[in-house]
Amino acid sequence: AFDLFGQRMGEKIVLVLAFQDEEPVAGALNFIGGDALYGRYWGCTRDIRFLHFELCYYQAIDAAIELGLSRVEAGAQGGHKLARGYEPVETVSAHWIADPGFREAIEDFLERERAGVAADRNYLATRTPFRQA
């Protein structure tokens, strides 16, 4: 498969795996953008302390540096990301919903959700580990 820029999709992916006794036990899937590494999926078969942070944060940062990317976008959710240096950022998405009734219901929900997300983002932005200007 090719993306819009003519590169193979596999050239735009960073997959970080953790092994225990030669068996894969966890993985983090990241996508390479123009200037950022986008962390999107994480999974594990065992609960191993700090493994999530190692794969999703530290290894992602190392990969971004190695690839010459300026930032890592760690994805949605999580006040726990503040302690790791990830500030809340606004993200956008686009969807096309064919059914008019379903589209209207989703739009109604999104209108209400936007206010809550903005409030959460503002709250978290005041609690980052960085000095405020």
Buried (B, 14 or more C-beta within 10 A) or exposed (E): EEEEEEEEEEEBEBEBEBEEEEEEBBBBBBBBEEEBBBBBEBEBEEEEEEBBBBBBBEBBBBBBEEEEBEBBBBBEEEEEBBEBEBBBEEEEEEEEEEEEEEEEEBEEEEEEEEEEBEEEEEEBEEEBEEEEE
